[in-house]
Amino acid sequence: MQILRHHLGRTYVVDAAGPSTGPWHGRFVVKGEEDGNHPGATSWHDLSDDFASADEATAHADAVARQYIATFAEQA
């Protein structure tokens, strides 16, 4: 299930993928990522960490996405 979130003025989506028995992998996409001048295509950032449940994988993806956004916000 995809979950829409906001952090530091950016919109992002977190999700988890995997077979029903696991392992689950989190992923996220930041909406409207751009190079500073031109809107860029959004793409999923697939994380390789294994989790026993979709909820754990989604929570991990959320934490990584927030760090990703914060890191690039500091560089802007």
C-alpha positions as CSV (number, residue, x, y, z in Angstrom):
1,M,0.0,0.0,0.0
2,Q,1.5,3.3,-1.0
3,I,1.4,6.1,1.6
4,L,1.7,9.8,0.7
5,R,3.9,11.8,3.1
6,H,5.3,15.4,3.4
7,H,8.7,16.5,4.8
8,L,10.4,19.9,4.6
9,G,8.0,21.0,1.9
10,R,8.5,18.0,-0.3
11,T,5.9,15.3,-1.1
12,Y,7.0,11.7,-1.2
13,V,5.4,8.2,-1.4
14,V,6.6,5.2,0.6
15,D,5.7,1.6,-0.2
16,A,6.8,-2.0,0.5
17,A,7.2,-4.8,-1.9
18,G,7.7,-8.5,-1.4
19,P,5.9,-11.9,-1.4
20,S,3.3,-12.5,1.3
21,T,5.7,-14.5,3.4
22,G,8.5,-12.0,3.1
23,P,11.1,-10.7,3.1
24,W,9.8,-7.2,2.4
25,H,11.7,-4.4,0.9
26,G,10.8,-0.7,1.3
27,R,11.0,1.9,-1.4
28,F,10.2,5.6,-1.8
29,V,9.8,8.2,-4.5
30,V,10.1,12.0,-4.1
31,K,7.5,13.7,-6.2
32,G,8.8,16.2,-8.7
33,E,12.5,15.7,-8.1
34,E,14.3,18.1,-10.4
35,D,17.8,19.2,-11.3
36,G,17.1,22.8,-10.2
37,N,15.9,24.1,-13.5
38,H,13.8,21.4,-15.2
39,P,11.2,19.1,-13.8
40,G,12.6,15.6,-13.6
41,A,11.0,12.2,-13.9
42,T,10.3,10.7,-10.6
43,S,11.7,7.2,-10.0
44,W,11.5,4.8,-7.1
45,H,14.4,4.3,-4.8
46,D,14.4,0.6,-4.0
47,L,16.0,-0.3,-0.6
48,S,17.7,-3.6,-0.2
49,D,17.2,-4.2,3.5
50,D,15.0,-7.3,4.4
51,F,12.1,-7.0,6.8
52,A,9.7,-9.5,8.1
53,S,6.6,-7.4,7.5
54,A,5.4,-4.7,5.1
55,D,4.9,-2.3,8.0
56,E,8.5,-2.6,9.0
57,A,9.7,-2.1,5.5
58,T,7.5,0.9,5.0
59,A,8.6,2.5,8.3
60,H,12.2,2.0,7.2
61,A,11.6,3.5,3.8
62,D,9.9,6.5,5.5
63,A,13.0,7.1,7.7
64,V,15.3,6.8,4.7
65,A,13.2,9.2,2.5
66,R,13.1,11.8,5.3
67,Q,16.9,11.6,5.5
68,Y,17.2,11.8,1.8
69,I,15.0,14.9,1.6
70,A,16.8,16.6,4.5
71,T,20.2,15.9,2.9
72,F,19.3,17.5,-0.4
73,A,17.5,20.4,1.3
74,E,20.7,21.2,3.2
75,Q,22.6,21.2,-0.1
76,A,20.1,23.5,-1.9
